[in-house]
Amino acid sequence: MKKFAKRALGALLAIVALLQLTNPARTNPPVLPGHDLLASNAPPAEIATTLRNACYDCHSHEARWPWYSRVAPVSWFVVHDVNDARRRLNFSDWPNDDPRRAARKLRSMADAISSGEMPLSTYASMHEAARLSVAQREQLAKWATDVADRLQPSSPDKPQP
């Protein structure tokens, strides 16, 4: 039985070592000047800090890749999550030239923050700065909604016939 356990452990270690050859690319494409949310909308310093601490690692091209993002199979999930987050909302590729689209993104962001959907609990559990207080959530959601309203005021309700 000891011989089998040693072989099984050896095989498992070999598999884990081979998995390290399959790590996906961790990319941070260049951020074009003037295309970033913080550059184009210049929020108050407290909002900018909250965005950087709680959002930018996944929703920008300025991700700080932690050590575990280099260890398969965890790296597969981390890279997938960052790529998916960037696809959904990317602060480094902000639609400055399309106020309606920017307003929609800001409103969606405010909803996700207010509801507690964002930042993801799995991310916040490993990143203390991303654990937002109720006050921080309210402040960030209010800022996003206010900017969205400036970009595209909400249309009044249609009159009832």
N, C-alpha and C positions, 0 to 999 in steps of 0.2 A: 504494500500500500504506500509506503514511503517513496518508493521508486516512482510510482505513478504520480504522486503528488508533486515530486520534484520535476518530472517531465511536463506535467500540466502547467506548473508555474513557469518553467522555462519557455514553453510554447506561448503562454500568455504574454510574457515579457517580450518575446520576439515579435508577436503581433503588434503590441503597443509601440515597439521601436519602429516597425515598418509603417505603421499608421502616420508617424511623424513625417514621412516622405509625401504625404497627401495633403499637407496644409494648403488651404486656399490663399490667394493673394490678399494681403491687408493693404488697401490702397488709400491714399489721401491725395486726390487730384489737386492741381493748383487752384487756388481761389482767385478768380478774376477780380481786379480792383473795382469796387462799386457794385458788385453783384451779390454781396453778402447782406443778409438782413440787418445786422448791426451797423453796417456802414451806410445803408440806404435809409433806415428809419431812425437811427440814433436814439435808442431808448435811454431812460435814466440809468445811471451807473448800477443801481441795485437790480434792475431788471436784466441788464446785460450780464451781470455776474450770475444771476439765477439761470439765465438761458445757457451760459457757458458751462455751469456746473451740472445742470440737470438734463440738458438737451443736446448740446453740441457734439458729444462723443458719438452719437448715433445719427443725428440729423444734420451733419455738415461734413465738409471735406477736411475738417480739423480734428479728426478722431485721435484720441490718445489710446493706443492699443496696449492693454494690460498684458502682463506676462502670460496669463492663461489663454490669451488669443493666439498663442504660438504652440499650444499643446493640443494635438488631435486626441480625441474627437471633439473636444470643447471648441476648438478653433473653427470648426465647420459651422457650429451654431452661432458663434459670435459674429463671424464674417457675414453669414446669411442675414442675421438680425440687423446689422449695420447697413448692408446693401438694401434690405427691404425698407428700413427707416428712411434712408436717403431717397429711395424711389417715391415714398409717400409724402415726405416733407423734407426739403433740403435747404437749410438756411444759407448755404454757400452758392446756391443757384436760385436766388430769390427773384420772382417775377416783377421786377421794378417797373418794367414797361407795360404791365397789365394790371392796373389797380383792382379790377374786378376779381381777377384770379388771386391776387395777393390778399384781398379782403376775405375771400372764401377760405384761404389757407389759415389766416389769422383766426377766423371764427371757429374753424374746425379745431385749431390748436387750443383755443379758449375752452371749448366743450370738452376736449380730451383731458385738459388739466383740471377743470372744475369737477369732472366726474371721477377723478382719481385714476383714470385709465393710463395717464402718462404722468411722470415717467413710469416705465414698467417696474413692477415690484421686484422682479428678479434683478434688474439693474440697480435700483435704489438699495436693495439689501447689501450689495457689494460696494456701493459708492455713497458714503455718508453725505456728501455735499448735494446729492440728488434727492435726499429725503426731504421733501418740501413740507413745511408747516401749512396749516390751514390759511394763515395770513399770507404766506408766500404764494400759495395757489390762487387765492383771491386777487392779490396784487397783479400777478402775471396774467391771469385771465382778463382782468379789467383792462390792463394795458393793451392786450391783444384785441379786445373788443373795441376799445376806444380808437385804436389805429385803424381797424377795419372800418369803423363808422366814418372816420375822416376820409378814407380812400373811396368808400362806396356807401353812402348813407342808405340805411334800410329803407325799402320802399314802403310807403304807407299802405295800410290794409285797403283792399279793394272795397268800394262802397257796396253795400248789400242792396239788391233791387227791391 
